[in-house]
Amino acid sequence: MSLITTDKRRIIIGLGQTGLSCARYFRRRGIEFAMCDTRQAPAAAGAFSTEFPAVELRLGELDGDWLSQAQELVISPGIDKRHPAIEQAVAAGAALIGDIDLFCREAQAPIVAITGSNAKSTVTTLVGLMADRAGISVGVGGNIGTPTLDLLQQPAELYVLELSSFQLETTHELRAAAATVLNVSPDHLDRYAGMQDYTLTKQRIYRGAAVVVANRQDALTQPLLAQGVELRSFGLDEPDLKQYGLRHCQGKLWLCCGREPLLPASDLKIRGRHNLANGLAALALADAVAIPREAALAALQDFAGLKHRCQWVAELQGVSYFNDSKGTNVGATLAALEGLGATLPEQARLILIAGGVGKDQSFAALNEPLQRFSRDVVLIGRDARQIATEVTSVRPHFEATLQAAVNRAQALARPGDIVLLSPACASFDMFSGYAERGDCFVRAVEALT
């Protein structure tokens, strides 16, 4: 018998990690719901039926008439809200929300909200570490680690959320204490109508924010502000008042707030200019929610970086190997090329391993930094040939596996060079996700002699 009756309950669409967290949230609050998924056999179906034996579960093609019975459709990030059955239900009066709105209805502590095409996880982790170093009980989650609704299980004085564009599509009630769009570059264009649509979705994070932190060197991050909203900015140039940036002081490059030196860039463990930008963004957000500066700087100084994000793997015969498997779009790979390329010794070069599922991106922007920093690119995956037609500034080499690509890169490398896995593509043609791809790269490097 259906759980959707005359009082119009909720339907969760998408039986993944987010969908399960929504189901548990409703159960804890005694709210009836039903669950559905577009797949015939999602991996979590058996566990869901065991945990929720009385809850209706429908699998396969979505039924617009059935969905139209609901008052609220709680949609998981991986589900496109433009699905005809979902549009039918919305036209019939169903509200379309996500787990972020459910979280915001109940969360009592301030929220720091972070999005961007790249570096979201690094900055989210950094702000969480800064709060923790200051003795603030902090819940960190969202698109990274813990599902957002699960954060409500523990008391917190601050929440730090990484939010994807997919999550922001159904977010209406965020009202963050501080919010940022770190950067915007082409990504997920197979889901959005174009860059304007994608950018506007990212900027939904600013709705109702008390403090907005924008990247002053990326116009697509800068919003039209409502009256009373405070704007702060970060960038890799010299900062003005209430801005965060870089200055040369006492013969060193420093991270600064206005004219105040905060930390020498050389004191950071994370490498590359893109990571200086990440550190500046995290400091701006920390200041916006009154995390003590001393604790924030100490956490930044100690931070060694995240796995699969320009992660140093090994140095073999004078060649350094870096795992940036999380570089799933062109913008991320550009940041890695610029960041690591600037650290190369004179005459040394960077050998890029790239390829996978291209997501309808253009790869032409890779030509300029590759011409400056590289001589070879090793290509793998479904769209390797497409990349080679657009990236013409370096020699392409094609390999069928990541292990073979690493072997080829080793053969091409000379002492002082860097071998960088930064695919600029999704991984699902060859791997279960970017993490498996990155782990495979690490194993391949460890196997080198």
Beta strands, then each sheet from edge to edge (+ up, - down):
strand 1: 10-13
strand 2: 33-37
strand 3: 57-59
strand 4: 72-75
strand 5: 95-97
strand 6: 111-115
strand 7: 138-142
strand 8: 158-162
strand 9: 178-181
strand 10: 211-215
strand 11: 230-234
strand 12: 243-249
strand 13: 252-257
strand 14: 260-264
strand 15: 311-316
strand 16: 319-323
strand 17: 350-354
strand 18: 374-379
strand 19: 395-398
strand 20: 418-421
sheet 1: 3+ 2+ 1+ 4+ 5+
sheet 2: 7+ 8+ 6+ 9+ 10+ 11+ 12+ 13- 14+
sheet 3: 15+ 16- 20- 17- 18- 19-
end
